[in-house]
Amino acid sequence: MDTDRIRKLKSQPDNEQCADCTSPDVSHASLNLGVLVCSTCADVHRSLGSQISQVKSLEADNWSEQEIRELESKGNRTAKDRYEQAVPVYYRKPTHKDKHVLLEQWIRAKYERKEFVQGSTSRGNRPYESGRKEGFLWKRGKEDKRYQRRWFVLDASENTLRYYNGENMQEPKGTYRLDGLNIALVPYKLDNPNGMQIIHSDNRQTRSLFVYAETGQASGRRHLAIRYNWTVDE
């Protein structure tokens, strides 16, 4: 392996930080995507499967002459121009300091779902922009703190987030204005990697709903759906 060329690749301005989380500890690369990443993001890349990202260590693995040339022809700047070309203004790119679920969904959105590639930015490819999002979340009770499965409906046309005891129930148990909501990912508060805190005002008092989704993708999309509807009319 030509360690000098690998070192030179890492020292290029666009490659000095992880392509996905901006960590300065670049240690791996995806051969087919042409990005240099940190070990944390490399683990996420591996979870995508080799059909999407072929990850190798820059230090521990052997690199052939052809592989080095291929990586030299790409790099983080080229990949960013392709995979981040159409990132919406409301989409805050996560860093190595953010929750793992945000980072994982950012990487999956870029390379697996190609949500930000020009020509692949239809609303069907970004369902959190559809104006309506519904599905089950596990909500923590106020008194007993037990989690119950509740049906949540976000409707941008009515500026509301509602939840029901069941999918076919007619009357909501709670209704909240979208423009009065805040949302945060709080896995440490719920002891769940997909935990969320939905903050709202009730009679001038700040209150919270603690919920979690069953998958990281579902959690990320609900988080983005609320963020999108803050900014869409600004």
C-alpha positions in Angstrom: 0.0 0.0 0.0 1.3 3.5 -0.9 1.1 5.1 2.5 2.4 8.4 1.2 -0.4 8.8 -1.3 -3.0 7.8 1.4 -1.5 10.5 3.7 -1.6 13.0 0.9 -5.3 12.2 0.2 -6.1 12.8 3.9 -4.3 16.1 3.9 -6.3 17.7 1.1 -8.5 20.5 2.5 -11.9 18.8 1.7 -10.7 15.4 3.1 -9.3 16.6 6.4 -12.8 16.2 8.0 -15.2 13.3 7.8 -17.5 13.8 4.8 -20.6 13.0 6.9 -20.1 14.5 10.4 -17.0 16.8 10.1 -15.0 14.9 12.7 -11.3 15.6 12.3 -10.5 11.9 12.9 -10.6 10.6 9.3 -9.7 6.9 9.3 -11.8 5.1 6.6 -13.0 5.6 3.1 -15.8 4.4 0.9 -14.3 3.2 -2.3 -17.3 3.4 -4.5 -18.7 6.6 -3.0 -15.3 8.3 -2.9 -15.7 9.7 0.6 -13.3 9.8 3.5 -15.0 9.3 6.9 -14.4 8.7 10.6 -14.7 5.3 12.3 -18.2 6.1 13.6 -19.6 7.0 10.2 -17.7 4.0 8.7 -19.8 1.7 10.9 -23.0 3.3 9.6 -21.7 2.9 6.0 -21.1 -0.8 6.7 -24.6 -1.2 7.9 -25.9 0.1 4.5 -24.3 -3.0 2.8 -21.5 -3.2 0.3 -24.0 -2.7 -2.6 -24.2 0.9 -1.3 -20.9 1.6 0.4 -17.7 -0.3 0.2 -15.7 0.7 3.3 -12.1 0.1 4.0 -9.7 1.4 6.7 -7.1 3.8 5.4 -4.5 2.4 7.7 -5.3 -1.2 8.5 -6.4 -2.4 5.1 -4.4 -2.9 1.9 -5.3 -0.6 -1.0 -4.4 -1.6 -4.6 -3.0 0.9 -7.1 -6.4 0.9 -8.9 -8.3 1.6 -5.7 -6.0 4.5 -4.7 -6.4 6.0 -8.2 -10.2 5.7 -8.0 -10.2 7.4 -4.6 -7.9 10.2 -5.8 -10.3 10.9 -8.6 -13.2 11.5 -6.2 -12.9 12.7 -2.6 -15.2 14.6 -0.3 -15.8 17.7 -2.4 -16.9 15.7 -5.4 -19.2 13.5 -3.3 -20.7 16.6 -1.5 -21.5 18.2 -4.9 -23.4 15.1 -5.8 -25.0 13.8 -2.6 -25.7 17.1 -0.9 -26.7 19.2 -3.9 -30.3 19.7 -2.8 -30.3 19.7 1.0 -33.3 21.8 2.1 -32.6 24.9 4.1 -34.4 23.5 7.2 -32.4 20.3 7.3 -29.6 20.8 9.8 -26.7 18.7 9.0 -25.6 16.7 12.0 -22.0 16.7 13.3 -20.0 14.2 15.4 -21.5 15.9 18.5 -25.1 15.0 17.6 -27.2 12.0 18.5 -26.4 8.8 16.6 -29.9 8.5 15.3 -29.6 11.9 13.5 -26.2 10.9 12.1 -27.4 7.5 10.9 -30.5 9.0 9.2 -28.4 11.7 7.5 -26.1 9.1 6.0 -28.9 6.9 4.9 -30.7 9.9 3.4 -27.6 10.8 1.4 -26.5 7.5 0.1 -29.2 5.0 0.5 -32.3 7.0 -0.3 -30.5 9.7 -2.3 -32.8 12.4 -1.0 -30.6 15.3 -1.9 -29.4 14.2 -5.3 -30.5 16.5 -8.1 -33.3 14.8 -10.0 -34.3 12.6 -7.0 -35.8 15.4 -4.8 -39.5 14.7 -5.4 -41.8 14.8 -2.4 -42.2 11.1 -2.6 -38.5 10.8 -1.9 -38.8 13.2 1.1 -42.1 12.1 2.7 -41.7 14.5 5.6 -42.5 17.3 3.2 -45.9 15.9 2.2 -47.8 18.1 4.6 -49.3 15.2 6.3 -47.6 12.5 8.5 -49.4 9.9 10.5 -48.4 6.8 12.4 -48.0 5.2 15.8 -45.6 6.5 18.5 -45.2 5.3 22.0 -46.3 8.1 24.4 -45.3 8.3 28.1 -48.3 8.7 30.4 -48.4 11.8 32.7 -49.2 9.9 35.9 -47.9 6.3 35.7 -45.1 7.1 33.2 -46.0 3.9 31.3 -45.7 4.0 27.5 -48.8 3.5 25.5 -49.1 3.2 21.7 -50.9 6.2 20.3 -51.8 7.3 16.8 -50.3 10.7 15.8 -51.4 12.9 12.9 -49.5 15.9 11.7 -51.6 18.0 9.3 -49.8 21.1 7.9 -53.0 22.3 6.2 -54.7 22.7 9.6 -51.5 23.6 11.4 -52.0 20.8 13.9 -50.5 17.8 15.5 -53.0 15.5 17.1 -52.8 12.2 18.9 -55.5 9.6 19.4 -55.8 6.5 21.6 -56.2 4.4 18.5 -55.9 4.7 14.7 -59.7 4.7 14.1 -60.7 6.9 17.0 -62.7 10.0 16.1 -61.9 12.4 19.0 -58.2 13.3 19.6 -56.8 13.1 23.1 -54.6 16.1 22.4 -54.3 18.8 19.8 -51.4 21.2 19.3 -50.5 24.0 16.9 -47.6 23.1 14.7 -46.2 26.7 14.8 -46.1 26.5 18.6 -44.1 23.2 18.8 -40.5 22.4 19.3 -38.9 19.0 19.1 -35.7 17.4 20.2 -34.2 14.0 20.1 -33.6 12.9 23.7 -32.6 9.2 23.9 -30.9 9.7 27.3 -34.2 11.0 28.9 -36.2 8.0 27.7 -33.5 5.4 27.7 -34.4 4.7 24.1 -32.3 5.6 21.0 -35.4 6.9 19.2 -36.7 9.0 22.0 -38.2 12.5 21.3 -39.4 15.4 23.4 -42.2 17.5 21.8 -42.4 20.8 23.6 -45.6 22.9 23.5 -47.2 25.8 25.4 -50.3 25.3 27.5 -51.8 28.4 29.2 -48.4 30.1 29.0 -46.7 27.1 30.6 -44.2 25.0 28.8 -45.1 21.3 28.7 -43.7 18.3 27.0 -44.8 15.0 25.4 -42.3 12.2 25.6 -42.5 9.7 22.8 -40.4 7.3 20.9 -40.7 5.6 17.5 -40.0 2.0 16.8 -37.3 2.7 14.3 -34.6 5.3 13.7 -36.0 6.1 10.3 -39.5 6.8 11.8 -38.0 8.9 14.5 -35.9 10.9 12.1 -38.8 11.5 9.7 -41.2 12.8 12.4 -38.5 15.1 13.7 -38.0 16.4 10.2 -41.7 16.7 9.5 -42.1 19.1 12.4 -39.0 21.1 11.5 -40.1 21.3 7.9 -43.4 22.8 8.9 -41.7 25.5 11.0 -39.8 26.8 8.0 -42.0 26.1 5.0 -43.9 29.4 5.3 -41.0 31.6 6.4 
